[in-house]
Structures are given as C-alpha cells and as structure tokens.
C-alpha cells in the first residue's frame, strides 16, 4: 500500500529546475569521497531532484524502462538526495528478500508514514524490531491465519450471496453490470464484516467512510517532497498536500475510534454473546488481547486502531483489483472464459454451494488468478524497504539508509523467465510448480521474506470464492456494441493497481450477465427429485417448468415491470408449492408492483388452468402473511405436518409438506416481497373484475410457457376455456 508512486511530475518540473539552477554550483564544488565504492549502474541525475524528472505517473513502468537501459537486475536512482535501489530480476529479489533479508527488513521513517500510521505503529510501516514482531503475530493469529479465515466463511458467503442478487437484479432488468463497483463494494463489505463486525456502505456514515477512503488512497498515491527533497517541502504546503495528510489522519482516526466505541458499547450490553452465527471479529479479538495483557508490548488505543487500519487496508483494494483485472482478461479472452467456466461447473456438477474442497479441484481457476496477478499485480512495486546497515549485494555496495523498491511488475514480465510475458496465458501455470508460496522469486504477488504480506490466505479465500461463484451462476460477455479494443486497459495507482477510469462508457468494467442455463436446469431437476420423494404421484411440473422459464425473463421483459429472482429460494418455492399452488407463489415472488400483478393474475389463471382466484398479494405480502391461516385456501385452518391436502383442481393429492408449517409462517422473508396485496378472491370464486390484458402483454407471457407442458403433463381444462390449452 505504501508508495510515492502516482504523481504528475510534470506540474513541478519548472519549479524543480529553478531550484536546481541556484544550488548547482554547490554540488559542483563538493569534495569527492575518499573511499571508492562499487555502486549499481545508475542513469545521469540532476542536482536537487536527482532522477525525479525521469519518472512518470506510473512509476513501475518508468522503473521497468530505465532498468532495461541501465541495470536489468539492480539499478541505483536518486529521488532528491535519497538513494533508491530498484530491484528488477528474480536473482536480485532473492538476494534482497532471502540472502540479505534481515539487512533489508526495516521501513523508511518518513513524515507521511508517521502521520497516517499512528507514528509507525501500523505493521506495514513499523521498523524492524520487537514491536513489529509482536504486532505482526497478533494480526496473523487473530485475523489472517487459516483457522481465523475459516471462521469468516459465513460472513463471506452472506456478502457473496448479496453480490449474486445484485447481478441477478441487473440482468433481469436488462442492464449491464458494473463489475468495478460491484467488486469494490463486495471486498469492502467482507473486510468490514470480518474486521469491524458490520458494513459501512449506507447513510451518512457510509458517505463519510467512502470519502475518507478516497482521500486516504489519494494521499498514498501522492509524491511527498518533504520526505525526499526537504529543500522543496514548501511545494507540499503550496499544493495543500501537507494539510491533506494531516486531515486524512484525523478523519480516519475519528472513524476508527467510533468503531472501537461502538464495539465497547455492544460488549457492555451483551458481554457474552452466544449462537452459531456469532463470530469473533478482529476488533473483538484485539480488545480481548488488550484485556488479557499477556504479550510483550503495550496494546493501547493507538495500537488497536493501527492494527485495524492494517487489516482493513490489506483486504479491500487489493482483492477488488485482482477480481476486476481477472474478469477484464477473461472477457477479452473468451476461450479462457469458457474453459474456466466449464471447469467450475463440472466440479460442482449441479451443486449450489461452493466449498473449499471444490476450489481445490479447480486448477484452471487458480491459474487464472495467478496469471492475473502476474500481469496486473495489485502492488506493482512492493512496499519500500530500507538498508539497516551497509551491505554488499551482487557485488555492489549498498549504503545504510538506501531505500529498496522491488519492482515485481518487471520481474513478473521478464522475458528471461516468462514465455510471451505480455500475453494472458493461464495455461502456463497448469504444469508449473510456481505458486504464491512455493516459488523461486518469479511470482511475487505477496512478496517474500520477513516483510512479505501475511494476508495471502485471507485474500485468496475471497478471490477464489467470488470468481468461482460469478462464473458458476452467470454467463458473461461485453455489452452490445463494445468491442475488445474499446476496453481501456490503462492503469492507475492508489491503494492498489486498478484500471484507469476515464469518463466514458468503458470507464468501469461493464459486462452483461445472463443466467447460467445449466445451473437453472440442475435446480429444477433437484426440485423435481425432492417432490418425487414426497409424493411420487405428483411432481408439480407445471410450477417447476414455469419457474424455470422465469429465470430467463430478461429475454422477454414485461413493459413497466421490475423483476428479481433469488436462485437460492428455488427449493423454498417448491416446498411451499403444495400449500400455495406453486405457480402463483412463483410469479408473485418475482413480479414486483401491485398494479402489474393485478393485470397479470387473470392470465396466470389461464396459464395454470386454475379456476379459483387465490390472492397472490394476500398470500405473499409480509403484513398479511401472519393471517394466512384464515385464508379460504386452508379452510381457515393451516395444514398439519405431513397431512395430504385435497387438490381442488384435479382431485389428485398435492405434495406432502415435510417441514412443520409453523416454520414457514415464522420465516416469511425467505420467499416474500414487499409489494402491496392484490385483489382478494372472495371464498375461492374466480376473479372476474380485472381489466382485459393488452394483447402484446398476453403474447409475451405466453412465450414464457414451454410447449412441453401441454404434451408432457396432464393439465386440467379451465371452465373458462372452450379449447385445450396449447401453450
């Protein structure tokens, strides 16, 4: 996260050269050093600013280009008067992060770092020493370990399901999906839930949180003159950066203090929460560690907030960056997209939920993520290290205080290591031992050595599960009219490396999602199996086939209606079909808007061949659901468990409901919507006061009904029809 990287150096070029002109004579008359040292190759530099004028906004690109000319392994640059060692090869990275790891295990002590990291108490910025060791141990054990990450599985699942619902709502509304925004919200919510115990995405507090995050990212992506060229510190004050750094530190501190106070208040009201869904969040774990006071460092308020900041920043922007770039590359490479989708769907083989064991059987999915981070690492330059003492690296003399920048962007595109390094080719990892952990310093997404990123398990738990889910449940393509070459692949850098987002149609990653027909068919088959077990004589296929076709309603949108369908509720619909005449429940839970529902209800009677008007609105409206016992359909009495109800339509038995009915009464939110009640049917008589439906609407609804219903299923003839239904 730490970097001076994204800045527009050209704005200040004139000012810098003016200062250089006044002080040039001083450097010309300097006494040369008495001891000649062997230094890494270095491009020519200017007084005062050093090599600053040779760096562009995307510094990893500048480093890569300069290294090709001056030093493809090690290169010495000067940012102002500060010597900076740029590492651009696997051999050099191994020297820094393995052979001489202890010599480069500390971080630069700068004014910006001190201000925004609680005086270097944040682990990422902390100098090497006892505090850093103990604080990292707390973060790892209480938040990032395999065991802790597993406890957050339910939180991840909940947020991912909400993400699926948003995508579903988008494609059922025939709207493209903004995956950039979706992934950003998703990773933010998962990390907030695991770290703070709640999300911060709504209302005034949500607005303030987003604002402080945006400014925090801007500060980290800015070049701070005071930390590299003290003579030009006035520039930071003139452009308002100094004040902004201070303000961001205060705003973030106020937010984190509010989180701590809220958690303490909850603990005072309920000191020992119990329940299967109770998960110890990171803030609760930190407060427990503080209370126990058994480690070797003092856990005061600033330490708690610094570690919370570490946990939050480590889990948000980097993961959303990986997901955004992965889907971008897959959309641009349809063959890879099809291959990874086939793998996910074959492994799941009709299963609705994805387990960790399932993910371990998806090597191509893992290869896609590896290849994505190789081409588009979230942090293209690892957080800077600093030499703790003089050291010799690859025959070169590196002085104490030298800052070290490992350019993994260059390392992971090195043609000496990678075949076709600029090509998206997940297959390169299928038969390769290279992994995020087991590597030879070729794949450095999470760094290496003592200062390597400890959040790999947490990040991959998000990346793999989210990517597998969206590929399993949806088919993806670029929106109509958007060509491959229209997708902007430029980068921008803040907390992480994202796609640059100019103001045009392809600024965010916009994609079109459609329902996965294989998945829908599997759900229907499972539902049929379930009902066959309950009653082999009645599989209620009319409801199931209707429900299946409703999954593809985006191809036949109704005028003026809004649709949404939660796939996870399919079996809930089926289980309640016997007591609600399934087709009604299915339609009523999908069509939102009482006016439209009233208009379509008569047509539903004809489609389903049911001649008595069950009130869809009354049956599913949350406010009246509790009174459903009095509905004429139940003869003013709810069905008893496992009791067979008479079928008023055919004289056959409806399916047997295996769950206690009271359970369904108590949990109506699983399968209801918030529309107003429709017309109430008086004592089971047909509804005859609904306006005639427009012809165009009638035709659209009829298109949804599969022809196989009339031939494969015994459908009773409605008294309203003179001819056999032939839909």
N, C-alpha and C positions, 0 to 999 in steps of 0.2 A: 504493500500500500504506500510505502514511503518513497518519495521521489521529488526531484526538482523538474520533472520532465516536461510537462506540457506547458510551454510558454511561447509567446511570439517575440522572438529575439529582435526582430527587425524594427519593432517600435522603439527600441532603446539604442539601436546601433549608433545613431548620430551622437547621442549623449556620451556613450562609452568612448568613442573615438576622440571626442573633445577632451575628456578627462585624460585619455592616454597621451595626447599631444603635450599637455602640461607636465606630465610626470615621466616622459620618455627619457629625458636626459639623466634622471636619477638611476634608471636601470642600466643605461649605457656605461655609467661610471662605477658600477658595482665591482667589488673585489671578487675574483673567481675563487671557488672553493679550493682548498689546498689538497684535499683528497679526491682523486678522480674515481668516480663510481660508474659501474656499467648500468645504464638505465635502459628501460624498454624503448623501442622506437616511438617517436613522437612527431606529429606534424608541427610545422612552424607555428609559433604563437605570438600574440601581440602583448605589449605591456598592459598592465592593469587587468584586462579582460581575459588574457590567456587565449584559450581556444573557443571561447564562448561564441564568437562570431561564426563558427563552423557548425553550430548545432541548430537544428530546425525544431519545429514544434514536436514532432515525433522523434525523440532523441534516440530510441533504439535503432531507427533507420539510419540516423546520422552516424552513430557508433559503428553500425554494420558497414556502411560505405567507407568510412575512414579506416576501419580495420583492414579492409581489402587492399588499401593503398599503403598503409604504414605498419601494420602488425596484426596478422590474422590470428594470433594467439593472445599476445599481450601488447597493449598499447598504452602509453602514458600521455594523458591530456592534463591541461591545467584549466580549471574553472576559476577564473580570477587567479589568486595565488595558491589555491588548494590543489595539490597533486592528486590526480584521479587515475587509477589503474583500471583499464577496460579489458575484461576477460571475454574472449570470443571463440574459444575452442574447447573441446572436451578435455584435452590434455591439461590446459591451463586451469579449467574449472576443477579438475581433480586435485591439482596442486593447491589451490586456494581452499577448497572445502573438504579435503581429506588429509593430504600430506601436511599442510600447514594450517589445519582448521583452527587450532587453538590460538594461533597468532592472528587470525582474522575473525575472531569470534565476537568482537565488540561492534558497537554502532557509533556513528558520528554524534558528537554532542553539539547540537545547533540550537539556536534561539527558537526556531519554528517547532522543532521536535519537543523542546522543553515546554513550550506554551500549550500545545494541543495534546500532549501525552502525560499530563499530570506530573510534570517535572521528571520525565523519563521513567515513570512507574509502569507505563504500558509495556508489555513484554516485547513487542516488535521494536521499540525504541530503546529499551533498557540496555545499559552497558553490561558487558560480561562480568559476572560475579555471583555472589551468594543470593542476592535478591532475585536476580534473573532466574537462577536455577530453581528456587523455591516457588516463585510465581508461575513459571512455566509448568512445574509439576502440578500446581493447583489447577491451572487451566486444562491441562491434559487429562488428569484423573477425574475432575469434576464436570468436564464438558465434552472433551474430544476423544476420549478412549472408546474402544469398541463397545464396551459394556454400556457406557452412558449414551452413545449414539443409538444403540439398540432401544434404550428406554424412550427415545423420542420418536419411535416408529409410528405410534398412534397419532402424534401431532403432525408428522409429515403426511400421513395418509389423509388426515382430515383436510389439510390445506390443498393437497393434490386433488382430492375429490372436488373441492370448490373450484379449482382450476378447470377440471373437466367440465363442470357445469357451465362455467363461463364460455368455454369453447363451444359446447353444445348449444347454448343460447345464441351464440354468434352465428353458427351455421344454420340453425333453424330459422333465424331471422334473415338469412341470406346475406350476411355481412362478413367481409374478410376479418381475420383475427390479427390483432396487433400483438405478435409474439414478443416483441421487445418489452412492451409494457407488461404483458402477462407474466413473463419470466421474472421481471424485476419485482413485481408485486408478490409473486409466489415465493421467491427466495427470501425476500424481506419478511414475509409473514412467518415462514418456517423458522427463520433465525430469531425473530422476535418472540415467537411462542416458546422456543427452547431456552432463550436467554432471559426474557423478562416475564414469561408466563401469559402474555397477551399480545395482540397486534396493535399497531398504531397507524391505521390507514383511513380513519373516518373522523369527521368533525373537525373542530378547531385544533385539537391536539394532533390529529393526523396531518393537518396542513402545516403546522409549525414543525413537526418532525421531518416532513419532506423538505421543507425549506432549509433546516439546519443540515440535513444530509447533503443537499445540493451544494451548499456553501462549503461544507467540510471537504467534499470532493474537489471543488474549485481551488481551495487553499492547497490541498495536497498536489494538485496539478500545476501549481504556480512556481515560478523561479523566485527565490527569496535572496535578493542581493546581499543582505546583511550577513548571511551565513557563508558566502563565498567571496564577496568583494566588499569588505567593510567600508572602503572609501566611498562606495556608492549606495550606502544604506539609505541615503536621503531619497533615492528613487522609490523605495518601498513605501515611504511616507507620502510622497507626492501622489502616487497612484492609488493610495488608500489600502495597500495590502497589509501593512503593519496593523492598522486598526481592524481590518477584517479578520486577521488571525486571532487577535485578542477577542473580538466579538464572537467568533465561532467557538472558541474555547469556553467562553462564558455560557453561551446558549446550550452547548452540548452538556456542560456541567449541570445546568439547571434542569435539563431534561432527565439526565441520569439520576440526579438527586430526587426528582419527582418519582421516578421508578422505584428507587430504594424506599422512599417514604411510603408509597402505596403498598409495597410488599410488606413492610413492617406493620402497617395498619391491618392488613389482612391476617397476618400471623397473630396479632394481638387478639383479633376477634375469633380466630379459629386456629389455635396453636398446633393442633394435631389432626390435620385433615386426613380422612380415610376414604378408600374407594378404589376400584380397579383402574379408574381413569386418572388417578392422582399421580402426577409425575413431578419429580423434584427438578425444578428449573435451575439454571446456572446461578441466578441471583439468590435463590434459596440456599443452594449449596454453599455459596460464598458467605452468606450470613451464618450458616452453621459452622463453617470453618472459623470464622471470626469469633463465634461464641465459644468454641472448644479451645481455641488458643493453644494449639499443641505443635505448631510448626515453628521454624526458626526465624520468621520475620513477623513484623507487626502488620496486621491487617486492619488498617484504618479506613476511613470513608473514601479517601482518595485512591487507595489501592483497589477497593471494591469497584469503584467507578472506572478505574483504568482497565481492570480485567474485563468488565462488562463491555467497554469500548472495544477491547481486543476481540472478544468473542463475536460481537455484532459485526464489526467491520470484516472479520475473516470469513464470515459465512454468507454475505449478501452479494455484493457486486461481483465478486469473482465467479460465483456459481452461475449467476444470471448471464455473465459474459460467455461462459462455456456453452450454456444452453442456446443462447442466441446465435453464436457462431456455428454450433453444430447443426441447428435447423437451417441456417443460411446455406451451409455447404451441402446439406442433403437436398435442399430444394434446387440447388444448382447442379446436382449430380443425381438425376432420377434413378440411375441404375443402383447406386449405393443406397438410396432411399428405399427402393423396392427390396433390396437384399436384406437390409436390417429389419424392415417391417416383416418380411417373411420369417426371419429368424425368431423375432419376438412372438409372432402368432403361432408358429409351430411349437415353440417351447411351452407356451401357455395352453395350447390345444383346447381352447374353449373355456379355460378358467377365467374367472372375472378378476380376481385379485392377483397381484404380482408379489411373490415372496423373494427373500434374499437368495434362497436356493435356486429359484428360477433365474435370477440375474446371473448367477454363477454359470449358467448353461447358455449364456448369450455372448460368446467371444467376439462376434462381429460388432455388437453394440459397444462393448468395451473398446474395441479397436477404433470405432468411430469417435469415441470420446478422446482417446489418446491422440488420434490424428488431428482432431480439432484443437487440442491444446498445444500440439506441436506447431501447427501453422499459426494459431492465434492464442498464444499464452496469455492468461489473464493479467499476469505481471511480466511483461516482456523483458524487463530488467529487474533482477532480484533486489530486494531492499539493500541499501548500501552497507557494506562492512567497513571497518577501519583497522589498519595495522596497529597492533598493540605495542610493537617494538620493531626495530629494523630486522628484516628477514630477506633471504635470497630465494627467489622463485624462478625456476627455469634458467638459472644462470644470471638473472638480473637482480640488482639491488633495489629493494623496496623499502623506503624510509618509514619510520614510525609516523603515524598520523595520516598516511596515504589512504584516501577513500577508494574502495574497491567496488566496481559495478560489474556484475556478471550478466552479460547480455545473452540471455537464453534464447532470445529471438534469433540471434546469429548462430548460436550453437545448434539449434533445432532446425536450421535451414542450411547447414553446412553441407555442400555437395561432396565433401570428402567422406561424410558419414551417411548421408541420406541419398538414395537414388531418386531422381526427379524431385528435389526438395520443395519446389513451389507447387507441386501437384497434390490435390486431395486424394489420398490413396490409403484408405483404412486397411486394405489387404496386407500392407507392409508389416502389420503387427500380428497377423494371424499365426505365422510360424516363427515369430521372433521372441526371444526371451526378455526383450526390453519391456520394463514395466515402470510404474511410478516409483517403486521401491527398489526392485532388482534391476538396476541399470548400471551402465558404465559411464555415467555422466553424459549420456546422449539425450535423455528425456528428463528435463529438469523443471517440470511444471511446478513442483512443490519444493524446489531447492534441494539441498543436501547438507549433511553435516550438522553441527550443533545448532546452527541458526536456520535449519530447514523448517518449513511450515509444518506445524503439528496438526493442521486441520484437514489432512487428506481424507481420513475416514468419514468425517462429517460432510465434507464437500461431495465425495463420491456417492454417499448414501442419497444425497439429493439429486445429483446429476443423472445417475443411472436409473433411479426410480422414475423421475419425471420424464426423461427421454423415452424410456420403455413404455410408459403409460400413454403419452400422446401419440406414439407410433402404433400402439396396440389398438387404441379406440378410434383413431381417426386416420383418414387418408388425406394427404397434403399436396398442394400444388400452389404455384404462384397465381395471383389473381388474374382474371381475364385481361388481356391486353398488356400485361407486364412480361417483358422478355428477360432472358437470362442476363443480357448485357445492361439491363436497366437497374439491376440491383447494385446499390452503392456498396463497395467493399472497402471504402476508406475507413481509417481508424481514428479514434480519439482516445485520450487517456485522462483518467481522473483517479478514482479508487481502483479502477481496473481498465483493461483494454477493451473498449467496445467499438461497435461500428459507429462511424460518424453519422450524425443525423441532421443533414440539411433539411430545409423546409420544402420537401416535395413528396410525391406520392409514395416513394420508396424510402422515405427517411427512416422509419422504423421497419422492422422485419414484418411485413404484411403478408399473410398467407391465407389461402382458402382451405377450410376444413370441411370434409364431408364424413358421414358416418361410415364406419367400417362394417360392410355388409356381412362379412364372415362372423364378426363378433355378434352382430344383431341376430343372425340365424342361430348361433350357438345358444344365446339366451332363450330364444324361442323354443329350441329343442329341449333345453333344460326344464323350461316351464311345462312343456308337454309331458316330460318324464315325471315331473313332480305330481301333476294332476292325474296321470295314469295310475300312479301308486295309490292315490287317494280314492279314485273311482275309475276302474278300467273301462266302464261303460260310457264315460263322458269325458272327453279331453278338452272340451270347451274351445275347440279350434277356431270358432268364429271370432272369439275375443283375441286369441293369440295372433291370428293372421292379421287382424285389423291393427293390433298393437304393433306388429312388425312393420307394416306399411307406414304407420305413422312415424316411424324412425326416419323415413326418407321424405318427410313432408316438405323439406326445403326445395324439392323439385316441383312441388305443386302448392305454392304458397296461397293461402286464402287472403282475399283482399281485406285489409284493415284489421287483421288478427295477428296477435303475437303468440309465439309458440316457445315452449320449453319442455324438455323431457330429460329426466334424470334416469340414466340407464340402470343405476343401482336399485331402482324401485320396481324393476320388471317383475320380480318374484313377489313383491308385496302386492302388486296389482293382481297377480294370478291367485294369490292366497285369498284375496277378498272378493274374487270374481263370483263365487257362489252366492254371496250374500248381497251383492250389489248389481248383479247382472253385468258382468265384466265389461262389455263394450262401452256401457255408459261411463263406468269409472275411468276406463282408459281415455276416452275422449274428454271427459270433464276435467281430468287432471292435466290435460295437455292444452286445451283451448282456453285461453285467458281472456276474459271480457264477457260480462253477463249478457250484453246485447247480442253479441255474436252467438253465444251459447244458446240463447233462446231461439234464434233463427235456425240454427243447425239441428236442434233437437228433434224436430219432426222428421228430418231426413235420416237421423240416426234410427228412428223407429222403423223406417222403411228398410234401411240397410241391414239392421239386425233382425228384422221381422219380429219385432216385439210390439204387441198391440196395446199395451197398457203403459201409461206415461210415468215412469219413475222419474222423480225430480232430481236431475243431476246436481243442481246447485244445492238443494237441501241435503243431499246425501254427502256432499264433499265440503261444504262450507264449514270452516272451523267453528264459527259461532253457533251453528246449529247441529254440529256433529254429535254433541253430547245428548241431543234429544232424539237421535235416530231410532232409539228403542220404540218410540211412538209411531214411527213411520208405518204406513199401511203394509209395506212390503214384509214386515216382520209380524204382522197381525198383532201389533202393539206388544210384542214380546221378542226379545233377542233370541237368536238360536242358541241352543245349548251346545256344549262341546261335543263334537263328533256326531251331532244329530243330522240326519238327512232331511233336507227341506224339500217340499213338493215343488216341482217345476210347473209354473202356471202356463208355460209356453207349449211344451211338448208332452207333458205328462211323464217326462223322464226325471231322474234324480239329478240334482245339481251336485257339484263336487263336495266332498266332505271336508270341512274346515278342521284341520288338526290342531291349530293353535286355539287357546281359550279366547272367546270373543272379547272378553273384557280387556285383554292385552291390546287389541286393536283400538278399542274405544279410548284407552288411555294414551295412545301414541298416534294421534291423527296426523301429526306433522310429517310423518313418513311418506304420506301419499296424498296430501291435500294441497290446494292452492288458496289464494286469498280473494277469489272473485266473489261477486255478490250472488245470492241464491237466484236460481232461475224460477220459472213458473212452477208452482206447486200443483201436482196432479191430484185431483180430488178422488180419493178412495180407489185408486187404480184404474180410473177411466182414461181413455185416450185423450191426449191433449189436442184440441181442435181449434184453438184460438190463436195460433201462431201465424203470422203473415206468411204468404207464399214465398218460397225461396227464389232468388233470381236464378234464371236458367243457367247462367255461366257458373254460378256457385255450385249448383246441383251437379253439373258435369264434372267440376273439379273434385268434388267429394267422391263421386262415383269412381273416378280414376284410381282412388286410393284402395279400392276393394279388389283383392286378387280374384281373378276369374275362377281359380280352383275352388273357391268356397262353394259355388253353385254345383260343381260336379263331384267334389270330394266329400262334402259334408251334407248331412241331411238337414236342410233348412226349412223350417215350417213356413207356411204361406200366411202372410198377414191378411186379416179380414179386409184391410184397405186396398189390397191388390187383387186385380182380376186375372193377372197372368203370373206365371212363375218368375221369381226374381232371376235375372240373368246377368247380374253384375259380375 
